Amino acid sequence: MASKLDREREAIQQAEVELEERKRRLLEMEKEETEKEIQRLVKKVGTGEAIGILGLAVAMKPRVAIEVLEGWQRSNPTKAK
């Protein structure tokens, strides 16, 4: 009976290790997708404009910058891929 319990503990431990690895890979995939989206948007507006937008966002309070960007997004909807 003890060996059955040991096997179950080992299986759970292995599953936890695999879950952590999957979470790490998911975070990496999300980061890559975010980077691709940023690059796509920078290409769309141009590097100079993107730098200007980021500079203005830094000068504003984060909440204000987010509200402005959300307002712009509502007034300039893009097609979903």
Secondary structure, DSSP 4 states (H G I P E B T S, - for coil): -HHHHHHHHHHHHHHHHHHHHHHHHHHHHHHHHHHHHHHHHHHHH-HHHHHHHHHHHHHS-HHHHHHHHHHHHHHS-----
